[in-house]
Amino acid sequence: MKFFCAISIALGMLCGNNNTAFAADIPIAIPQLENGSSEPEQWHFSASPYFWAAGISGSAGQFGRSPIKMKSDFGSILKELDFSFMGVAEARYGRYSLFSDVMYTKISTGGKTPYGVLSRNIDVTSETFSGFFGGGYSILEDGRSHLDVVAGGRVWYASTEISIEGGFFDGRSKRDSATWVDAVGGIKGQYFFTDNLYLTGWGVVGGGQAKVDWDVAGAVGYQFKNNLSAVAGYRALGVNYDRNGFVYDVVQKGPMLGLVYKF
């Protein structure tokens, strides 16, 4: 402060002004950020566990055999579901963001076989993991609304184990699996209609080890508190992988419901 007072007195003397300027009269400029706020930017985090009532259709082939067609609605999958986890996490700093979207499901099913003395029952256990990890940059911003360009990689793991009960092949089992990574990119954003009601969604597409890998979703959200929202919408996810005798060409789609917690 003494430094600013000395500068003021010196300027007054140079200008021939006999009135002494006090420090309280000196306007002090506060640096402003690009968004007009005097508060520094900081990280913001959100986590969103969700439930996806997805049916599945397409074809799958393991052990080098010809692919078989499959189609199952959510009702039948729910009866056979052993375990499932789905969640989205995001970190934002200004226009930049980092995020992840992971899904894991384990399904067991079985039934009788027509082979008589060779085998009486067959059990099938299927595990699927999909994880999307990437980053984004906001090209449009308006308050809490934003539209981001995103890019990243999606990791896939699919496994099938077949076990035989009864008959000549009783106790035998065989397992086949594949792991692959695809590069995907697209857009992601949210738009607030009111202080509480908003639209959110994303659309990405790409490929790599798979021929094509795509994911689209749209949902309506309602913010109950500053840090808590509920969302409901629809999602479709597809992948076409065919390598080394392992085929996984499927589309999953259906309604989803979740919560978004910000901290």
N, C-alpha and C positions, 0 to 999 in steps of 0.2 A: 504493500500500500504506500510506503514512503517513496517507492520508486515512481508510482503514478503521480503522487503529489509533487515531487520534484520536477517531473516532466511538465505538469500543468503550470507550475510557477515559472519555469523557464520559458514556456511558450507565451505566457502572459507578458513577461518582460521583453521578449523579442518583438512582440506585436505592439508594445507600447501601452498595454492595458495595465492600469494601476490597481484594478480589482483582483484580489487573490481568489483563485478557484479552489473550492474544497473538493475533497475526494468524493463526497456524497453526490456532487453535481456532475461527476464524470460518468457518461453512459458506458457501461461495460457490455460488450457484445458477447452473447452466449452462442457458441458454435451450434449450428443446426444440422441434423442428419438430412439425407436426401428425401426421406419421407416426411419431413417437417417436424419431427419429434425431437425434443432435447434429450430424451432418454436413449441410452445406448442400446443397440440391438442385442438380443440374447437368444439362447436356445429355448425352443418350446418342444415338448414331447407329448405324444399321444399313443395310447394302446387300445386295440379294439378286438376283443374276442368275439367270434360270431358263429352262427349255426347256419349251415348251407344244406337245404333239402334238395340235393342234386340227384337226378336220375342219370344213368349212363347208357350210352349206345355206341356201337362201333364194332371193331373186330380186334381180337387178340390171339397171338400165337406164341407158344413157348416150345422149347426143346427141338426147334427146327422143324416142327410140324406145320401143316397148313393152318392159317388163321381160321378161327371160328367166329361167327357173328354172335354178338351179345347185345341184349337190350333189357334194361331193368329200370323200373320206376322207383321213386323214393320209398314207397310203401314196402316193397320186397327187400330193399337194401337195409331198411331199419331193423327188420327181423333178424338179419344176418350180421349186423354190425357188432364187432367186439370192442373197438375203441376208435375214437376220432378226436382230433384237435385241429382247430383253425384259428388263426389270429393275424392281425396286422399291427405293425408298430412303425411310428414315424417320428423323425426329429427334424425340426425346421430352424433355420437361422437366416433371417432376412428372406431373400429370394431363393435360397438354397435349401435342399431337403435331402434326407436319407431315409429310406424306408425298406420294410421287408414284409412279405406275405407268405405264411407257411401253412401247409395242410398235411395232415397225416391220417390215414384210415387203415384199419385192419378188419377184414371181413372173412368170416368162415362159413362155409356152406357144405352140403353133402347130400348123398342120396344112394339109393340102391342101384346096382349095375345089372345089365342083362347077361353077364358072362358066366353065371352059375358057379361051377366049381373053381373057376379061375379067381373070381373076386365077387364078394357080395355087396360091399359098400365102399364108397369112395368119399374122402373128405378133401376139400379144397380150401386152402388158406391164402388170401391175397393181401399184400401190403403195398400201399402207395404213398410216396412222399413227394411233395412239390414245394419248392421254396424259391420265391422271387426276391432278389436283393439288388437294389439299385439306387440311383440318385436322380434328382430333378432340379430344374431351374424355372422359376416363375416368369413367364413372358407377359402375363397380364395380372394386375393387382388392383383391387378396389375394396379397401377396408379388409374384411375377413374373407372376401371372395378372391379366388385366384385360379389361374390356369397354368399348369406346369408342363413342360416338355420333360419326359422321363426316359431313362435307358438303364439297362442292367442285364443280369443273367438269371435264368431260371434253371434250377437244379431238379432233376427228376430221378426217382428211384422206384422201380416196380419189381415185385417179386411174387411168384406163385409156387406153392408147395402142394403136391398131390400125394395123399396117403391112401393106402388100400387096406381094407379090413376084411377078413374072412377069405376062404378059398385058398387056392394054391399060392397066390402072391400076398398072402396075409402078412402085414407088418412092413411091407416095402413102401418106400416113399421116394419122391424125386422133386428137386427144387431147381427153378431157373429164375434168373434175375438180370436186370440191366440198370446201369446208371449212366446218365448223360446230362449235358449242359447245353442250353440254347441262349443265344443273345437276342433280346427283345427290346423294343422301344415304342413310344407312343405318347399319349397325353393323359393327364390326371388332374382333377380339379374339384372345386366346390363353389357353389353360388348361393348366397343368402337372399331369399325372397323377403324375409322379415328378420327381426332380431333373433328369432328362435327357429324358424323354418328354413331349411336349405336343401339343395340338391347336390349330390356328390357322385362321383363315378370315375371310371378309367377305361382306356382301350389301348392294348398293346399287341404287337405282332412281331414275329421274327422266326428264327430257325438256327440251325447249326448242325448238331448231330441228328436232330429230328428234321424231317422235311419241312414242317411248319409247326409253329407254336403260337397260339393266340389266346387272348383273354379279354372279355368285355364285361362291364358291370355298370349298373345304374341304381341309385338308391335315394330315398327321401329321408332326411334326418330331422329330428326335433330336439332342440337343446333345452333340457329341463333346468340345468344349472350352468354356471360359467364353465364348469369342468366336466359335465356329463351330458351325453346325448344318446338317443336311441335311433337306429337306422333300420330301414326295411327296404328291400329291393330285389333285383333279379340279376343272376350272373350266369355266364356261359364260358366254358374253358375247353379248349381243344388242343390235341397234340397228335402228330403222326410220326411215329418212330418205327423204323424197320432196319435192324442191323443184326448180323450174326445169328440169324434164326429166331430172333426175338422181335415180335411185332406188337405194337401198342398204338392202335389208331382209334382213338375214342373222343367223344364229346360228352362233357358233363354240363348239365344246366338245370336251373331250378331257382326257387325263391330263397332269399337269405335274410337273416335277422341278427342284429348285433348291438353292442354298446360301444361307445367311444368315450374313453376317459382321458382328459388332458391334465398335464402337470408340468 
